[in-house]
């Protein structure tokens, strides 16, 4: 059946489908505000009359392409094309400013390929046993995982633990706006219909990263993004970036593993994987002060993690019928439309189509790698575009992207407001990452907490009565204690420095 699936995947129609829709996904992903889920939703009606394997290959190709494509705008104009690339801006854009846009795009392309291929292979080889492991995660584990993600905000930088926690607390507070998912009660909406659905995290990212950077760019007298007089569009530098990825094997392996694990956990999502991977990379680095200034690991880590999710997010989708992300939910809908029911029968009765889809995901990753290498040199030329042209163009993309999310002007206003907030954060040196992580993980933590309390009848011991929960609690304790130790050590070193006269 595996070979029959490969034969189907390698048919001319499926290869052409993978090429066309991977290209489409990269283009959509590179446009701020437009993401994989939106692109897949647009294409889904087109696939109704197609063969099942061709339809799913089209969707997973968009998924792969868009997840990588978000890094293009994140690196070149500081505007993550998709939420998955929210962490890529922290070091990708500084690399572009230093004239290393080609290298950063090469790092992103190779890390995305390795992570995506690893995720596809995990899906291919260990889907059923991995799905059984996921069944051990209940609401208590998801709550503690979200709390763990919030605690590592303090790892953003030396001497900034308090600022990181304040930013995370602000994001967590903002996540409470809207309808309580358990009771239906409206909170902090102040009579606004727009706020009833909460604050759109993608609109926040557009404002916090892109619009704030436009304000900063308008203050600068530099003529273009890159203040280094260097040739861009160099394939040799793109290839150098690809080789750079393998100079950090531990970071690459760790980030890929994080992406594979988080992807297999329903509701955690690709954004969580990239943010957590980035923060853990900062935490474990011997030189954390270099992050945010153009450290190659800061591009490698989130890109390897978020692309690994594209494969493993389909594990619970194919085996349990539980989508691991919004994009996976669309693929689940496509499976149902074509009469393929998730579960054991998917790998037995319809094995030839199922394995064709899995092979198609692997092919899509190779397509993504080839297209990213061929186009990276052209993409990097954005860094030498005059700011008089670039700033209004980016603003138009930001406004159009924010409006396209829900066809709501409220999202545009949100993006503008958080553009100002992001500008203030930059000036006061507060980490933007903390706010985003709090905003994303807040609803996950709250929902899982309420579910845990209902399951246990209000007994808090549910959080310490399961082995996995105890392990996560230990990780939380270490996550809280280690930054305090680093902060004390940092302040001691500052006080012990000789006074300059």
MONORVEN-V477442 format. One record per residue. RES is the residue in one letter. OMEGA is omega as a letter, one per 30 degrees, with the letter a starting at -180 (NA if undefined). Layout:
# MONORVEN-V477442
RES/OMEGA ; RES/OMEGA
This chain:
# MONORVEN-V477442
X/l ; X/a ; X/l ; X/l ; X/l ; X/l ; X/l ; X/a ; X/a ; X/l ; X/a ; X/a ; X/a ; X/l ; X/l ; X/l ; X/l ; X/a ; X/a ; X/a ; X/l ; X/l ; X/l ; X/l ; X/l ; X/a ; X/l ; X/a ; X/a ; X/l ; X/a ; X/l ; X/l ; X/a ; X/a ; X/a ; X/a ; X/a ; X/a ; X/l ; X/l ; X/a ; X/a ; X/a ; X/l ; X/a ; X/a ; X/a ; X/a ; X/l ; X/a ; X/a ; X/l ; X/l ; X/a ; X/l ; X/l ; X/a ; X/a ; X/l ; X/l ; X/a ; X/l ; X/a ; X/a ; X/l ; X/l ; X/a ; X/l ; X/a ; X/a ; X/l ; X/l ; X/a ; X/a ; X/a ; X/l ; X/l ; X/a ; X/a ; X/l ; X/l ; X/a ; X/a ; X/a ; X/a ; X/a ; X/a ; X/a ; X/l ; X/l ; X/a ; X/l ; X/l ; X/l ; X/l ; X/l ; X/l ; X/a ; X/a ; X/l ; X/a ; X/l ; X/l ; X/l ; X/l ; X/a ; X/a ; X/a ; X/l ; X/l ; X/a ; X/a ; X/l ; X/l ; X/l ; X/l ; X/l ; X/l ; X/l ; X/l ; X/l ; X/a ; X/a ; X/a ; X/a ; X/a ; X/l ; X/l ; X/l ; X/l ; X/l ; X/l ; X/l ; X/l ; X/l ; X/l ; X/l ; X/l ; X/a ; X/l ; X/l ; X/a ; X/l ; X/l ; X/l ; X/l ; X/l ; X/l ; X/a ; X/a ; X/l ; X/a ; X/a ; X/a ; X/l ; X/l ; X/l ; X/a ; X/a ; X/a ; X/l ; X/l ; X/l ; X/l ; X/l ; X/l ; X/l ; X/l ; X/l ; X/l ; X/l ; X/l ; X/a ; X/a ; X/a ; X/l ; X/a ; X/l ; X/a ; X/a ; X/a ; X/a ; X/a ; X/l ; X/a ; X/l ; X/l ; X/l ; X/l ; X/a ; X/l ; X/a ; X/a ; X/l ; X/l ; X/a ; X/l ; X/a ; X/a ; X/l ; X/l ; X/l ; X/l ; X/l ; X/l ; X/a ; X/a ; X/a ; X/a ; X/l ; X/l ; X/l ; X/l ; X/l ; X/l ; X/a ; X/l ; X/a ; X/l ; X/l ; X/a ; X/a ; X/a ; X/a ; X/l ; X/l ; X/l ; X/a ; X/l ; X/l ; X/a ; X/a ; X/l ; X/a ; X/l ; X/l ; X/l ; X/l ; X/l ; X/l ; X/l ; X/a ; X/a ; X/a ; X/l ; X/l ; X/a ; X/a ; X/l ; X/a ; X/a ; X/a ; X/a ; X/l ; X/l ; X/l ; X/l ; X/l ; X/a ; X/a ; X/l ; X/a ; X/l ; X/a ; X/l ; X/l ; X/l ; X/a ; X/a ; X/l ; X/a ; X/a ; X/a ; X/l ; X/l ; X/l ; X/a ; X/l ; X/l ; X/l ; X/a ; X/a ; X/a ; X/l ; X/a ; X/a ; X/a ; X/a ; X/a ; X/a ; X/a ; X/l ; X/l ; X/a ; X/l ; X/l ; X/l ; X/a ; X/a ; X/a ; X/a ; X/l ; X/a ; X/a ; X/l ; X/l ; X/a ; X/a ; X/l ; X/a ; X/l ; X/l ; X/l ; X/l ; X/l ; X/a ; X/a ; X/a ; X/a ; X/l ; X/a ; X/l ; X/l ; X/l ; X/l ; X/l ; X/l ; X/l ; X/l ; X/l ; X/l ; X/l ; X/l ; X/a ; X/l ; X/a ; X/l ; X/l ; X/a ; X/l ; X/l ; X/a ; X/a ; X/l ; X/a ; X/l ; X/a ; X/a ; X/a ; X/a ; X/l ; X/a ; X/a ; X/l ; X/l ; X/a ; X/l ; X/l ; X/l ; X/l ; X/l ; X/l ; X/l ; X/l ; X/l ; X/a ; X/l ; X/a ; X/a ; X/a ; X/l ; X/a ; X/a ; X/a ; X/a ; X/l ; X/a ; X/a ; X/l ; X/l ; X/a ; X/l ; X/l ; X/a ; X/a ; X/l ; X/l ; X/a ; X/a ; X/l ; X/l ; X/l ; X/l ; X/l ; X/l ; X/a ; X/a ; X/l ; X/l ; X/l ; X/a ; X/a ; X/a ; X/a ; X/a ; X/a ; X/l ; X/l ; X/l ; X/l ; X/l ; X/l ; X/l ; X/a ; X/l ; X/a ; X/l ; X/l ; X/l ; X/l ; X/l ; X/l ; X/l ; X/a ; X/a ; X/a ; X/l ; X/l ; X/a ; X/l ; X/a ; X/a ; X/a ; X/a ; X/a ; X/l ; X/a ; X/a ; X/a ; X/a ; X/l ; X/l ; X/a ; X/a ; X/a ; X/a ; X/l ; X/l ; X/l ; X/l ; X/a ; X/l ; X/l ; X/a ; X/a ; X/l ; X/a ; X/a ; X/a ; X/l ; X/a ; X/a ; X/a ; X/a ; X/a ; X/a ; X/l ; X/l ; X/l ; X/l ; X/l ; X/l ; X/l ; X/l ; X/a ; X/l ; X/a ; X/l ; X/a ; X/a ; X/l ; X/l ; X/l ; X/l ; X/l ; X/l ; X/l ; X/a ; X/a ; X/l ; X/l ; X/l ; X/a ; X/a ; X/l ; X/l ; X/a ; X/a ; X/l ; X/NA
